[in-house]
Every structure is written in structure tokens, then in C-alpha cells.
Amino acid sequence: MSDNAHDLIARLEELETRFAFQEHTMQQLSQAYADQQRRIDVLEKMMQELRDQLEIVLPSLVATEAEETPPPHY
């Protein structure tokens, strides 16, 4: 084969190698994105559960005006 044909084959092989690397990288990024989204979903659920618990507990932590002791200057 001529040098021109060898150059074209070498360039094609280089492009195929780059393409394979990019495809592998895209698959890794896609998996990382999916993992992060699952983690975000879990954290959002946990936050909502904490909010719900706070709404239940918070009123019991605040005394009513009748239960409050007067300040010392009265």
C-alpha cells in the first residue's frame, strides 16, 4: 500500500480509539449522574421526613403565653 493509504488507516484507527474513549467516558458520566440523582432523591425524602417531624415537635417546644413566666422586672 502507498504511504497515503497507511496515513489514512492510521488516522482512522486514531479516530476509532478516540471515539471509543469518548463513548466510555460518556457512559461513566451517565452512571455518575444517575447515582447522584438517586442520592438527591434520598436526601430530599429525608429532608421532608425531618420537616414533618419538626412540624409535630415544634409546637410542643413553644410555651403558650399563659405558660410563660413573667420577666424578672415585673
CHARMM-style PDB file with segment names, atoms N, HN, CA, C and O in Angstrom:
ATOM      1  N   MET     1       0.842  -1.190   0.000  1.00  0.00      PROA
ATOM      2  CA  MET     1       0.000   0.000   0.000  1.00  0.00      PROA
ATOM      3  C   MET     1       0.879   1.242   0.000  1.00  0.00      PROA
ATOM      4  O   MET     1       2.042   1.215   0.401  1.00  0.00      PROA
ATOM      5  N   SER     2       0.295   2.297  -0.451  1.00  0.00      PROA
ATOM      6  HN  SER     2      -0.650   2.319  -0.776  1.00  0.00      PROA
ATOM      7  CA  SER     2       1.046   3.541  -0.514  1.00  0.00      PROA
ATOM      8  C   SER     2       1.060   4.213   0.853  1.00  0.00      PROA
ATOM      9  O   SER     2       0.292   3.861   1.749  1.00  0.00      PROA
ATOM     10  N   ASP     3       1.945   5.178   0.987  1.00  0.00      PROA
ATOM     11  HN  ASP     3       2.569   5.463   0.260  1.00  0.00      PROA
ATOM     12  CA  ASP     3       2.035   5.927   2.246  1.00  0.00      PROA
ATOM     13  C   ASP     3       0.730   6.655   2.550  1.00  0.00      PROA
ATOM     14  O   ASP     3       0.345   6.801   3.709  1.00  0.00      PROA
ATOM     15  N   ASN     4       0.073   7.098   1.522  1.00  0.00      PROA
ATOM     16  HN  ASN     4       0.387   6.979   0.580  1.00  0.00      PROA
ATOM     17  CA  ASN     4      -1.190   7.803   1.680  1.00  0.00      PROA
ATOM     18  C   ASN     4      -2.239   6.881   2.301  1.00  0.00      PROA
ATOM     19  O   ASN     4      -2.991   7.297   3.183  1.00  0.00      PROA
ATOM     20  N   ALA     5      -2.289   5.649   1.848  1.00  0.00      PROA
ATOM     21  HN  ALA     5      -1.678   5.311   1.132  1.00  0.00      PROA
ATOM     22  CA  ALA     5      -3.247   4.675   2.385  1.00  0.00      PROA
ATOM     23  C   ALA     5      -2.911   4.345   3.833  1.00  0.00      PROA
ATOM     24  O   ALA     5      -3.810   4.221   4.665  1.00  0.00      PROA
ATOM     25  N   HSD     6      -1.622   4.201   4.141  1.00  0.00      PROA
ATOM     26  HN  HSD     6      -0.892   4.301   3.465  1.00  0.00      PROA
ATOM     27  CA  HSD     6      -1.199   3.935   5.518  1.00  0.00      PROA
ATOM     28  C   HSD     6      -1.571   5.103   6.436  1.00  0.00      PROA
ATOM     29  O   HSD     6      -2.019   4.899   7.564  1.00  0.00      PROA
ATOM     30  N   ASP     7      -1.382   6.305   5.949  1.00  0.00      PROA
ATOM     31  HN  ASP     7      -1.017   6.471   5.032  1.00  0.00      PROA
ATOM     32  CA  ASP     7      -1.741   7.500   6.732  1.00  0.00      PROA
ATOM     33  C   ASP     7      -3.241   7.531   7.016  1.00  0.00      PROA
ATOM     34  O   ASP     7      -3.670   7.851   8.124  1.00  0.00      PROA
ATOM     35  N   LEU     8      -4.031   7.193   5.991  1.00  0.00      PROA
ATOM     36  HN  LEU     8      -3.682   6.934   5.091  1.00  0.00      PROA
ATOM     37  CA  LEU     8      -5.489   7.192   6.178  1.00  0.00      PROA
ATOM     38  C   LEU     8      -5.913   6.122   7.183  1.00  0.00      PROA
ATOM     39  O   LEU     8      -6.789   6.360   8.015  1.00  0.00      PROA
ATOM     40  N   ILE     9      -5.295   4.947   7.105  1.00  0.00      PROA
ATOM     41  HN  ILE     9      -4.584   4.753   6.429  1.00  0.00      PROA
ATOM     42  CA  ILE     9      -5.617   3.868   8.038  1.00  0.00      PROA
ATOM     43  C   ILE     9      -5.225   4.276   9.459  1.00  0.00      PROA
ATOM     44  O   ILE     9      -5.974   4.042  10.407  1.00  0.00      PROA
ATOM     45  N   ALA    10      -4.052   4.885   9.596  1.00  0.00      PROA
ATOM     46  HN  ALA    10      -3.444   5.075   8.826  1.00  0.00      PROA
ATOM     47  CA  ALA    10      -3.595   5.328  10.915  1.00  0.00      PROA
ATOM     48  C   ALA    10      -4.538   6.391  11.483  1.00  0.00      PROA
ATOM     49  O   ALA    10      -4.869   6.361  12.668  1.00  0.00      PROA
ATOM     50  N   ARG    11      -4.961   7.314  10.652  1.00  0.00      PROA
ATOM     51  HN  ARG    11      -4.692   7.339   9.689  1.00  0.00      PROA
ATOM     52  CA  ARG    11      -5.892   8.354  11.102  1.00  0.00      PROA
ATOM     53  C   ARG    11      -7.233   7.752  11.507  1.00  0.00      PROA
ATOM     54  O   ARG    11      -7.825   8.155  12.508  1.00  0.00      PROA
ATOM     55  N   LEU    12      -7.710   6.783  10.720  1.00  0.00      PROA
ATOM     56  HN  LEU    12      -7.229   6.456   9.907  1.00  0.00      PROA
ATOM     57  CA  LEU    12      -8.975   6.118  11.024  1.00  0.00      PROA
ATOM     58  C   LEU    12      -8.880   5.370  12.351  1.00  0.00      PROA
ATOM     59  O   LEU    12      -9.800   5.427  13.167  1.00  0.00      PROA
ATOM     60  N   GLU    13      -7.766   4.669  12.566  1.00  0.00      PROA
ATOM     61  HN  GLU    13      -7.019   4.623  11.903  1.00  0.00      PROA
ATOM     62  CA  GLU    13      -7.580   3.960  13.832  1.00  0.00      PROA
ATOM     63  C   GLU    13      -7.531   4.928  15.009  1.00  0.00      PROA
ATOM     64  O   GLU    13      -8.080   4.648  16.075  1.00  0.00      PROA
ATOM     65  N   GLU    14      -6.876   6.059  14.815  1.00  0.00      PROA
ATOM     66  HN  GLU    14      -6.430   6.287  13.950  1.00  0.00      PROA
ATOM     67  CA  GLU    14      -6.820   7.082  15.869  1.00  0.00      PROA
ATOM     68  C   GLU    14      -8.216   7.613  16.179  1.00  0.00      PROA
ATOM     69  O   GLU    14      -8.567   7.789  17.346  1.00  0.00      PROA
ATOM     70  N   LEU    15      -9.006   7.866  15.153  1.00  0.00      PROA
ATOM     71  HN  LEU    15      -8.721   7.723  14.205  1.00  0.00      PROA
ATOM     72  CA  LEU    15     -10.371   8.343  15.359  1.00  0.00      PROA
ATOM     73  C   LEU    15     -11.226   7.294  16.076  1.00  0.00      PROA
ATOM     74  O   LEU    15     -12.013   7.628  16.963  1.00  0.00      PROA
ATOM     75  N   GLU    16     -11.069   6.036  15.689  1.00  0.00      PROA
ATOM     76  HN  GLU    16     -10.430   5.765  14.969  1.00  0.00      PROA
ATOM     77  CA  GLU    16     -11.814   4.961  16.352  1.00  0.00      PROA
ATOM     78  C   GLU    16     -11.422   4.858  17.826  1.00  0.00      PROA
ATOM     79  O   GLU    16     -12.278   4.640  18.684  1.00  0.00      PROA
ATOM     80  N   THR    17     -10.146   5.012  18.116  1.00  0.00      PROA
ATOM     81  HN  THR    17      -9.451   5.189  17.419  1.00  0.00      PROA
ATOM     82  CA  THR    17      -9.675   4.959  19.501  1.00  0.00      PROA
ATOM     83  C   THR    17     -10.263   6.116  20.301  1.00  0.00      PROA
ATOM     84  O   THR    17     -10.748   5.923  21.416  1.00  0.00      PROA
ATOM     85  N   ARG    18     -10.220   7.305  19.737  1.00  0.00      PROA
ATOM     86  HN  ARG    18      -9.826   7.462  18.831  1.00  0.00      PROA
ATOM     87  CA  ARG    18     -10.790   8.470  20.426  1.00  0.00      PROA
ATOM     88  C   ARG    18     -12.289   8.301  20.655  1.00  0.00      PROA
ATOM     89  O   ARG    18     -12.805   8.615  21.727  1.00  0.00      PROA
ATOM     90  N   PHE    19     -12.972   7.804  19.640  1.00  0.00      PROA
ATOM     91  HN  PHE    19     -12.553   7.549  18.769  1.00  0.00      PROA
ATOM     92  CA  PHE    19     -14.410   7.599  19.752  1.00  0.00      PROA
ATOM     93  C   PHE    19     -14.733   6.604  20.862  1.00  0.00      PROA
ATOM     94  O   PHE    19     -15.653   6.825  21.649  1.00  0.00      PROA
ATOM     95  N   ALA    20     -13.979   5.509  20.926  1.00  0.00      PROA
ATOM     96  HN  ALA    20     -13.232   5.329  20.286  1.00  0.00      PROA
ATOM     97  CA  ALA    20     -14.208   4.508  21.964  1.00  0.00      PROA
ATOM     98  C   ALA    20     -13.967   5.106  23.348  1.00  0.00      PROA
ATOM     99  O   ALA    20     -14.730   4.846  24.278  1.00  0.00      PROA
ATOM    100  N   PHE    21     -12.918   5.900  23.486  1.00  0.00      PROA
ATOM    101  HN  PHE    21     -12.298   6.111  22.731  1.00  0.00      PROA
ATOM    102  CA  PHE    21     -12.628   6.550  24.767  1.00  0.00      PROA
ATOM    103  C   PHE    21     -13.753   7.506  25.151  1.00  0.00      PROA
ATOM    104  O   PHE    21     -14.195   7.516  26.300  1.00  0.00      PROA
ATOM    105  N   GLN    22     -14.215   8.307  24.200  1.00  0.00      PROA
ATOM    106  HN  GLN    22     -13.856   8.299  23.267  1.00  0.00      PROA
ATOM    107  CA  GLN    22     -15.297   9.254  24.475  1.00  0.00      PROA
ATOM    108  C   GLN    22     -16.589   8.528  24.835  1.00  0.00      PROA
ATOM    109  O   GLN    22     -17.319   8.960  25.728  1.00  0.00      PROA
ATOM    110  N   GLU    23     -16.866   7.447  24.154  1.00  0.00      PROA
ATOM    111  HN  GLU    23     -16.273   7.096  23.429  1.00  0.00      PROA
ATOM    112  CA  GLU    23     -18.072   6.674  24.451  1.00  0.00      PROA
ATOM    113  C   GLU    23     -18.003   6.104  25.873  1.00  0.00      PROA
ATOM    114  O   GLU    23     -18.989   6.131  26.609  1.00  0.00      PROA
ATOM    115  N   HSD    24     -16.829   5.589  26.245  1.00  0.00      PROA
ATOM    116  HN  HSD    24     -16.028   5.567  25.647  1.00  0.00      PROA
ATOM    117  CA  HSD    24     -16.639   5.056  27.599  1.00  0.00      PROA
ATOM    118  C   HSD    24     -16.812   6.179  28.636  1.00  0.00      PROA
ATOM    119  O   HSD    24     -17.464   5.984  29.661  1.00  0.00      PROA
ATOM    120  N   THR    25     -16.238   7.329  28.369  1.00  0.00      PROA
ATOM    121  HN  THR    25     -15.708   7.487  27.536  1.00  0.00      PROA
ATOM    122  CA  THR    25     -16.348   8.468  29.287  1.00  0.00      PROA
ATOM    123  C   THR    25     -17.795   8.912  29.425  1.00  0.00      PROA
ATOM    124  O   THR    25     -18.239   9.225  30.530  1.00  0.00      PROA
ATOM    125  N   MET    26     -18.536   8.945  28.328  1.00  0.00      PROA
ATOM    126  HN  MET    26     -18.175   8.691  27.431  1.00  0.00      PROA
ATOM    127  CA  MET    26     -19.948   9.334  28.390  1.00  0.00      PROA
ATOM    128  C   MET    26     -20.756   8.342  29.213  1.00  0.00      PROA
ATOM    129  O   MET    26     -21.653   8.747  29.952  1.00  0.00      PROA
ATOM    130  N   GLN    27     -20.459   7.059  29.103  1.00  0.00      PROA
ATOM    131  HN  GLN    27     -19.730   6.730  28.503  1.00  0.00      PROA
ATOM    132  CA  GLN    27     -21.151   6.051  29.906  1.00  0.00      PROA
ATOM    133  C   GLN    27     -20.848   6.250  31.389  1.00  0.00      PROA
ATOM    134  O   GLN    27     -21.743   6.129  32.225  1.00  0.00      PROA
ATOM    135  N   GLN    28     -19.594   6.553  31.718  1.00  0.00      PROA
ATOM    136  HN  GLN    28     -18.867   6.651  31.039  1.00  0.00      PROA
ATOM    137  CA  GLN    28     -19.226   6.802  33.107  1.00  0.00      PROA
ATOM    138  C   GLN    28     -19.943   8.031  33.654  1.00  0.00      PROA
ATOM    139  O   GLN    28     -20.441   8.015  34.780  1.00  0.00      PROA
ATOM    140  N   LEU    29     -19.993   9.088  32.862  1.00  0.00      PROA
ATOM    141  HN  LEU    29     -19.588   9.101  31.947  1.00  0.00      PROA
ATOM    142  CA  LEU    29     -20.676  10.308  33.286  1.00  0.00      PROA
ATOM    143  C   LEU    29     -22.177  10.078  33.470  1.00  0.00      PROA
ATOM    144  O   LEU    29     -22.787  10.604  34.401  1.00  0.00      PROA
ATOM    145  N   SER    30     -22.749   9.299  32.584  1.00  0.00      PROA
ATOM    146  HN  SER    30     -22.253   8.872  31.828  1.00  0.00      PROA
ATOM    147  CA  SER    30     -24.166   8.991  32.689  1.00  0.00      PROA
ATOM    148  C   SER    30     -24.450   8.206  33.972  1.00  0.00      PROA
ATOM    149  O   SER    30     -25.439   8.470  34.657  1.00  0.00      PROA
ATOM    150  N   GLN    31     -23.597   7.259  34.289  1.00  0.00      PROA
ATOM    151  HN  GLN    31     -22.795   7.045  33.733  1.00  0.00      PROA
ATOM    152  CA  GLN    31     -23.759   6.469  35.515  1.00  0.00      PROA
ATOM    153  C   GLN    31     -23.586   7.349  36.747  1.00  0.00      PROA
ATOM    154  O   GLN    31     -24.337   7.222  37.715  1.00  0.00      PROA
ATOM    155  N   ALA    32     -22.601   8.237  36.714  1.00  0.00      PROA
ATOM    156  HN  ALA    32     -21.991   8.340  35.928  1.00  0.00      PROA
ATOM    157  CA  ALA    32     -22.374   9.145  37.839  1.00  0.00      PROA
ATOM    158  C   ALA    32     -23.591  10.060  38.034  1.00  0.00      PROA
ATOM    159  O   ALA    32     -24.003  10.312  39.166  1.00  0.00      PROA
ATOM    160  N   TYR    33     -24.158  10.550  36.938  1.00  0.00      PROA
ATOM    161  HN  TYR    33     -23.824  10.345  36.018  1.00  0.00      PROA
ATOM    162  CA  TYR    33     -25.342  11.404  37.022  1.00  0.00      PROA
ATOM    163  C   TYR    33     -26.512  10.635  37.636  1.00  0.00      PROA
ATOM    164  O   TYR    33     -27.222  11.161  38.493  1.00  0.00      PROA
ATOM    165  N   ALA    34     -26.709   9.402  37.200  1.00  0.00      PROA
ATOM    166  HN  ALA    34     -26.133   8.975  36.504  1.00  0.00      PROA
ATOM    167  CA  ALA    34     -27.809   8.591  37.735  1.00  0.00      PROA
ATOM    168  C   ALA    34     -27.605   8.327  39.228  1.00  0.00      PROA
ATOM    169  O   ALA    34     -28.558   8.398  40.005  1.00  0.00      PROA
ATOM    170  N   ASP    35     -26.372   8.024  39.631  1.00  0.00      PROA
ATOM    171  HN  ASP    35     -25.598   7.967  39.000  1.00  0.00      PROA
ATOM    172  CA  ASP    35     -26.078   7.799  41.054  1.00  0.00      PROA
ATOM    173  C   ASP    35     -26.354   9.057  41.871  1.00  0.00      PROA
ATOM    174  O   ASP    35     -26.954   8.983  42.944  1.00  0.00      PROA
ATOM    175  N   GLN    36     -25.924  10.200  41.373  1.00  0.00      PROA
ATOM    176  HN  GLN    36     -25.437  10.261  40.502  1.00  0.00      PROA
ATOM    177  CA  GLN    36     -26.158  11.464  42.087  1.00  0.00      PROA
ATOM    178  C   GLN    36     -27.649  11.758  42.195  1.00  0.00      PROA
ATOM    179  O   GLN    36     -28.113  12.228  43.234  1.00  0.00      PROA
ATOM    180  N   GLN    37     -28.391  11.489  41.149  1.00  0.00      PROA
ATOM    181  HN  GLN    37     -28.014  11.107  40.306  1.00  0.00      PROA
ATOM    182  CA  GLN    37     -29.832  11.752  41.192  1.00  0.00      PROA
ATOM    183  C   GLN    37     -30.514  10.869  42.229  1.00  0.00      PROA
ATOM    184  O   GLN    37     -31.414  11.319  42.938  1.00  0.00      PROA
ATOM    185  N   ARG    38     -30.086   9.615  42.318  1.00  0.00      PROA
ATOM    186  HN  ARG    38     -29.355   9.249  41.743  1.00  0.00      PROA
ATOM    187  CA  ARG    38     -30.641   8.728  43.350  1.00  0.00      PROA
ATOM    188  C   ARG    38     -30.330   9.267  44.746  1.00  0.00      PROA
ATOM    189  O   ARG    38     -31.190   9.259  45.626  1.00  0.00      PROA
ATOM    190  N   ARG    39     -29.106   9.730  44.941  1.00  0.00      PROA
ATOM    191  HN  ARG    39     -28.407   9.737  44.226  1.00  0.00      PROA
ATOM    192  CA  ARG    39     -28.723  10.299  46.244  1.00  0.00      PROA
ATOM    193  C   ARG    39     -29.543  11.542  46.561  1.00  0.00      PROA
ATOM    194  O   ARG    39     -29.984  11.724  47.696  1.00  0.00      PROA
ATOM    195  N   ILE    40     -29.747  12.386  45.579  1.00  0.00      PROA
ATOM    196  HN  ILE    40     -29.390  12.239  44.657  1.00  0.00      PROA
ATOM    197  CA  ILE    40     -30.554  13.599  45.773  1.00  0.00      PROA
ATOM    198  C   ILE    40     -31.976  13.220  46.156  1.00  0.00      PROA
ATOM    199  O   ILE    40     -32.562  13.829  47.051  1.00  0.00      PROA
ATOM    200  N   ASP    41     -32.531  12.225  45.490  1.00  0.00      PROA
ATOM    201  HN  ASP    41     -32.055  11.729  44.764  1.00  0.00      PROA
ATOM    202  CA  ASP    41     -33.891  11.777  45.805  1.00  0.00      PROA
ATOM    203  C   ASP    41     -33.986  11.289  47.248  1.00  0.00      PROA
ATOM    204  O   ASP    41     -34.949  11.599  47.950  1.00  0.00      PROA
ATOM    205  N   VAL    42     -32.981  10.521  47.692  1.00  0.00      PROA
ATOM    206  HN  VAL    42     -32.199  10.270  47.122  1.00  0.00      PROA
ATOM    207  CA  VAL    42     -32.969  10.019  49.065  1.00  0.00      PROA
ATOM    208  C   VAL    42     -32.871  11.188  50.044  1.00  0.00      PROA
ATOM    209  O   VAL    42     -33.591  11.223  51.042  1.00  0.00      PROA
ATOM    210  N   LEU    43     -31.988  12.139  49.765  1.00  0.00      PROA
ATOM    211  HN  LEU    43     -31.404  12.110  48.954  1.00  0.00      PROA
ATOM    212  CA  LEU    43     -31.815  13.289  50.658  1.00  0.00      PROA
ATOM    213  C   LEU    43     -33.075  14.152  50.718  1.00  0.00      PROA
ATOM    214  O   LEU    43     -33.437  14.646  51.786  1.00  0.00      PROA
ATOM    215  N   GLU    44     -33.738  14.333  49.586  1.00  0.00      PROA
ATOM    216  HN  GLU    44     -33.444  13.931  48.719  1.00  0.00      PROA
ATOM    217  CA  GLU    44     -34.983  15.109  49.587  1.00  0.00      PROA
ATOM    218  C   GLU    44     -36.048  14.415  50.421  1.00  0.00      PROA
ATOM    219  O   GLU    44     -36.802  15.071  51.140  1.00  0.00      PROA
ATOM    220  N   LYS    45     -36.113  13.097  50.331  1.00  0.00      PROA
ATOM    221  HN  LYS    45     -35.500  12.564  49.747  1.00  0.00      PROA
ATOM    222  CA  LYS    45     -37.080  12.348  51.136  1.00  0.00      PROA
ATOM    223  C   LYS    45     -36.753  12.486  52.617  1.00  0.00      PROA
ATOM    224  O   LYS    45     -37.649  12.672  53.441  1.00  0.00      PROA
ATOM    225  N   MET    46     -35.468  12.396  52.955  1.00  0.00      PROA
ATOM    226  HN  MET    46     -34.740  12.245  52.286  1.00  0.00      PROA
ATOM    227  CA  MET    46     -35.061  12.546  54.351  1.00  0.00      PROA
ATOM    228  C   MET    46     -35.393  13.947  54.876  1.00  0.00      PROA
ATOM    229  O   MET    46     -35.850  14.092  56.010  1.00  0.00      PROA
ATOM    230  N   MET    47     -35.165  14.961  54.064  1.00  0.00      PROA
ATOM    231  HN  MET    47     -34.793  14.843  53.144  1.00  0.00      PROA
ATOM    232  CA  MET    47     -35.476  16.340  54.472  1.00  0.00      PROA
ATOM    233  C   MET    47     -36.977  16.509  54.715  1.00  0.00      PROA
ATOM    234  O   MET    47     -37.388  17.156  55.678  1.00  0.00      PROA
ATOM    235  N   GLN    48     -37.778  15.928  53.843  1.00  0.00      PROA
ATOM    236  HN  GLN    48     -37.444  15.403  53.061  1.00  0.00      PROA
ATOM    237  CA  GLN    48     -39.224  16.033  54.015  1.00  0.00      PROA
ATOM    238  C   GLN    48     -39.659  15.345  55.302  1.00  0.00      PROA
ATOM    239  O   GLN    48     -40.521  15.854  56.018  1.00  0.00      PROA
ATOM    240  N   GLU    49     -39.070  14.193  55.599  1.00  0.00      PROA
ATOM    241  HN  GLU    49     -38.370  13.779  55.018  1.00  0.00      PROA
ATOM    242  CA  GLU    49     -39.392  13.493  56.840  1.00  0.00      PROA
ATOM    243  C   GLU    49     -38.992  14.331  58.058  1.00  0.00      PROA
ATOM    244  O   GLU    49     -39.725  14.378  59.046  1.00  0.00      PROA
ATOM    245  N   LEU    50     -37.840  14.988  57.989  1.00  0.00      PROA
ATOM    246  HN  LEU    50     -37.245  14.950  57.187  1.00  0.00      PROA
ATOM    247  CA  LEU    50     -37.415  15.866  59.086  1.00  0.00      PROA
ATOM    248  C   LEU    50     -38.367  17.052  59.255  1.00  0.00      PROA
ATOM    249  O   LEU    50     -38.708  17.432  60.375  1.00  0.00      PROA
ATOM    250  N   ARG    51     -38.788  17.630  58.134  1.00  0.00      PROA
ATOM    251  HN  ARG    51     -38.512  17.322  57.224  1.00  0.00      PROA
ATOM    252  CA  ARG    51     -39.756  18.741  58.206  1.00  0.00      PROA
ATOM    253  C   ARG    51     -41.045  18.279  58.882  1.00  0.00      PROA
ATOM    254  O   ARG    51     -41.595  18.965  59.744  1.00  0.00      PROA
ATOM    255  N   ASP    52     -41.513  17.097  58.468  1.00  0.00      PROA
ATOM    256  HN  ASP    52     -41.066  16.540  57.768  1.00  0.00      PROA
ATOM    257  CA  ASP    52     -42.747  16.574  59.054  1.00  0.00      PROA
ATOM    258  C   ASP    52     -42.584  16.355  60.554  1.00  0.00      PROA
ATOM    259  O   ASP    52     -43.487  16.672  61.328  1.00  0.00      PROA
ATOM    260  N   GLN    53     -41.438  15.813  60.970  1.00  0.00      PROA
ATOM    261  HN  GLN    53     -40.704  15.556  60.342  1.00  0.00      PROA
ATOM    262  CA  GLN    53     -41.189  15.601  62.393  1.00  0.00      PROA
ATOM    263  C   GLN    53     -41.104  16.918  63.149  1.00  0.00      PROA
ATOM    264  O   GLN    53     -41.621  17.032  64.261  1.00  0.00      PROA
ATOM    265  N   LEU    54     -40.455  17.914  62.553  1.00  0.00      PROA
ATOM    266  HN  LEU    54     -40.036  17.821  61.650  1.00  0.00      PROA
ATOM    267  CA  LEU    54     -40.358  19.228  63.202  1.00  0.00      PROA
ATOM    268  C   LEU    54     -41.731  19.871  63.372  1.00  0.00      PROA
ATOM    269  O   LEU    54     -42.003  20.490  64.401  1.00  0.00      PROA
ATOM    270  N   GLU    55     -42.579  19.732  62.390  1.00  0.00      PROA
ATOM    271  HN  GLU    55     -42.358  19.229  61.554  1.00  0.00      PROA
ATOM    272  CA  GLU    55     -43.918  20.303  62.498  1.00  0.00      PROA
ATOM    273  C   GLU    55     -44.692  19.669  63.646  1.00  0.00      PROA
ATOM    274  O   GLU    55     -45.530  20.319  64.271  1.00  0.00      PROA
ATOM    275  N   ILE    56     -44.410  18.406  63.920  1.00  0.00      PROA
ATOM    276  HN  ILE    56     -43.729  17.879  63.413  1.00  0.00      PROA
ATOM    277  CA  ILE    56     -45.083  17.725  65.027  1.00  0.00      PROA
ATOM    278  C   ILE    56     -44.493  18.158  66.360  1.00  0.00      PROA
ATOM    279  O   ILE    56     -45.230  18.401  67.315  1.00  0.00      PROA
ATOM    280  N   VAL    57     -43.177  18.256  66.434  1.00  0.00      PROA
ATOM    281  HN  VAL    57     -42.578  18.058  65.659  1.00  0.00      PROA
ATOM    282  CA  VAL    57     -42.490  18.527  67.699  1.00  0.00      PROA
ATOM    283  C   VAL    57     -42.462  20.011  68.037  1.00  0.00      PROA
ATOM    284  O   VAL    57     -42.574  20.365  69.211  1.00  0.00      PROA
ATOM    285  N   LEU    58     -42.320  20.870  67.073  1.00  0.00      PROA
ATOM    286  HN  LEU    58     -42.229  20.583  66.120  1.00  0.00      PROA
ATOM    287  CA  LEU    58     -42.125  22.298  67.317  1.00  0.00      PROA
ATOM    288  C   LEU    58     -43.203  22.930  68.181  1.00  0.00      PROA
ATOM    289  O   LEU    58     -42.860  23.668  69.105  1.00  0.00      PROA
ATOM    290  N   PRO    59     -44.470  22.688  67.940  1.00  0.00      PROA
ATOM    291  CA  PRO    59     -45.474  23.330  68.804  1.00  0.00      PROA
ATOM    292  C   PRO    59     -45.309  22.948  70.283  1.00  0.00      PROA
ATOM    293  O   PRO    59     -45.595  23.768  71.155  1.00  0.00      PROA
ATOM    294  N   SER    60     -44.869  21.763  70.576  1.00  0.00      PROA
ATOM    295  HN  SER    60     -44.636  21.096  69.868  1.00  0.00      PROA
ATOM    296  CA  SER    60     -44.714  21.361  71.972  1.00  0.00      PROA
ATOM    297  C   SER    60     -43.499  22.015  72.616  1.00  0.00      PROA
ATOM    298  O   SER    60     -43.393  22.029  73.843  1.00  0.00      PROA
ATOM    299  N   LEU    61     -42.591  22.552  71.827  1.00  0.00      PROA
ATOM    300  HN  LEU    61     -42.677  22.540  70.831  1.00  0.00      PROA
ATOM    301  CA  LEU    61     -41.402  23.204  72.370  1.00  0.00      PROA
ATOM    302  C   LEU    61     -41.633  24.675  72.689  1.00  0.00      PROA
ATOM    303  O   LEU    61     -40.833  25.291  73.393  1.00  0.00      PROA
ATOM    304  N   VAL    62     -42.704  25.231  72.186  1.00  0.00      PROA
ATOM    305  HN  VAL    62     -43.354  24.731  71.614  1.00  0.00      PROA
ATOM    306  CA  VAL    62     -43.008  26.645  72.411  1.00  0.00      PROA
ATOM    307  C   VAL    62     -44.132  26.742  73.438  1.00  0.00      PROA
ATOM    308  O   VAL    62     -45.214  26.184  73.254  1.00  0.00      PROA
ATOM    309  N   ALA    63     -43.854  27.463  74.523  1.00  0.00      PROA
ATOM    310  HN  ALA    63     -42.975  27.917  74.673  1.00  0.00      PROA
ATOM    311  CA  ALA    63     -44.857  27.628  75.574  1.00  0.00      PROA
ATOM    312  C   ALA    63     -45.890  28.663  75.153  1.00  0.00      PROA
ATOM    313  O   ALA    63     -45.581  29.604  74.421  1.00  0.00      PROA
ATOM    314  N   THR    64     -47.118  28.481  75.622  1.00  0.00      PROA
ATOM    315  HN  THR    64     -47.369  27.717  76.216  1.00  0.00      PROA
ATOM    316  CA  THR    64     -48.157  29.469  75.355  1.00  0.00      PROA
ATOM    317  C   THR    64     -47.925  30.666  76.268  1.00  0.00      PROA
ATOM    318  O   THR    64     -47.134  30.593  77.208  1.00  0.00      PROA
ATOM    319  N   GLU    65     -48.615  31.764  75.991  1.00  0.00      PROA
ATOM    320  HN  GLU    65     -49.258  31.824  75.228  1.00  0.00      PROA
ATOM    321  CA  GLU    65     -48.459  32.960  76.827  1.00  0.00      PROA
ATOM    322  C   GLU    65     -48.850  32.671  78.268  1.00  0.00      PROA
ATOM    323  O   GLU    65     -48.235  33.202  79.193  1.00  0.00      PROA
ATOM    324  N   ALA    66     -49.856  31.845  78.469  1.00  0.00      PROA
ATOM    325  HN  ALA    66     -50.355  31.414  77.718  1.00  0.00      PROA
ATOM    326  CA  ALA    66     -50.295  31.523  79.826  1.00  0.00      PROA
ATOM    327  C   ALA    66     -49.234  30.710  80.572  1.00  0.00      PROA
ATOM    328  O   ALA    66     -49.109  30.817  81.792  1.00  0.00      PROA
ATOM    329  N   GLU    67     -48.484  29.913  79.848  1.00  0.00      PROA
ATOM    330  HN  GLU    67     -48.585  29.826  78.857  1.00  0.00      PROA
ATOM    331  CA  GLU    67     -47.460  29.080  80.478  1.00  0.00      PROA
ATOM    332  C   GLU    67     -46.152  29.834  80.716  1.00  0.00      PROA
ATOM    333  O   GLU    67     -45.330  29.404  81.525  1.00  0.00      PROA
ATOM    334  N   GLU    68     -45.956  30.938  80.028  1.00  0.00      PROA
ATOM    335  HN  GLU    68     -46.623  31.287  79.371  1.00  0.00      PROA
ATOM    336  CA  GLU    68     -44.715  31.698  80.151  1.00  0.00      PROA
ATOM    337  C   GLU    68     -44.625  32.349  81.521  1.00  0.00      PROA
ATOM    338  O   GLU    68     -45.602  32.899  82.031  1.00  0.00      PROA
ATOM    339  N   THR    69     -43.461  32.279  82.093  1.00  0.00      PROA
ATOM    340  HN  THR    69     -42.668  31.833  81.679  1.00  0.00      PROA
ATOM    341  CA  THR    69     -43.237  33.018  83.361  1.00  0.00      PROA
ATOM    342  C   THR    69     -42.947  34.470  83.020  1.00  0.00      PROA
ATOM    343  O   THR    69     -42.310  34.767  82.010  1.00  0.00      PROA
ATOM    344  N   PRO    70     -43.416  35.362  83.864  1.00  0.00      PROA
ATOM    345  CA  PRO    70     -43.172  36.782  83.561  1.00  0.00      PROA
ATOM    346  C   PRO    70     -41.687  37.112  83.693  1.00  0.00      PROA
ATOM    347  O   PRO    70     -40.964  36.461  84.447  1.00  0.00      PROA
ATOM    348  N   PRO    71     -41.249  38.106  82.972  1.00  0.00      PROA
ATOM    349  CA  PRO    71     -39.849  38.511  83.070  1.00  0.00      PROA
ATOM    350  C   PRO    71     -39.554  39.021  84.482  1.00  0.00      PROA
ATOM    351  O   PRO    71     -40.476  39.425  85.192  1.00  0.00      PROA
ATOM    352  N   PRO    72     -38.289  39.008  84.898  1.00  0.00      PROA
ATOM    353  CA  PRO    72     -37.937  39.375  86.271  1.00  0.00      PROA
ATOM    354  C   PRO    72     -38.288  40.819  86.663  1.00  0.00      PROA
ATOM    355  O   PRO    72     -38.417  41.099  87.855  1.00  0.00      PROA
ATOM    356  N   HSD    73     -38.443  41.718  85.732  1.00  0.00      PROA
ATOM    357  HN  HSD    73     -38.339  41.490  84.764  1.00  0.00      PROA
ATOM    358  CA  HSD    73     -38.705  43.115  86.084  1.00  0.00      PROA
ATOM    359  C   HSD    73     -40.177  43.368  86.414  1.00  0.00      PROA
ATOM    360  O   HSD    73     -40.534  44.512  86.695  1.00  0.00      PROA
ATOM    361  N   TYR    74     -41.042  42.361  86.392  1.00  0.00      PROA
ATOM    362  HN  TYR    74     -40.752  41.432  86.164  1.00  0.00      PROA
ATOM    363  CA  TYR    74     -42.445  42.572  86.761  1.00  0.00      PROA
ATOM    364  C   TYR    74     -42.647  42.376  88.208  1.00  0.00      PROA
ATOM    365  OT1 TYR    74     -43.768  42.513  88.698  1.00  0.00      PROA
TER     366      TYR     74
END
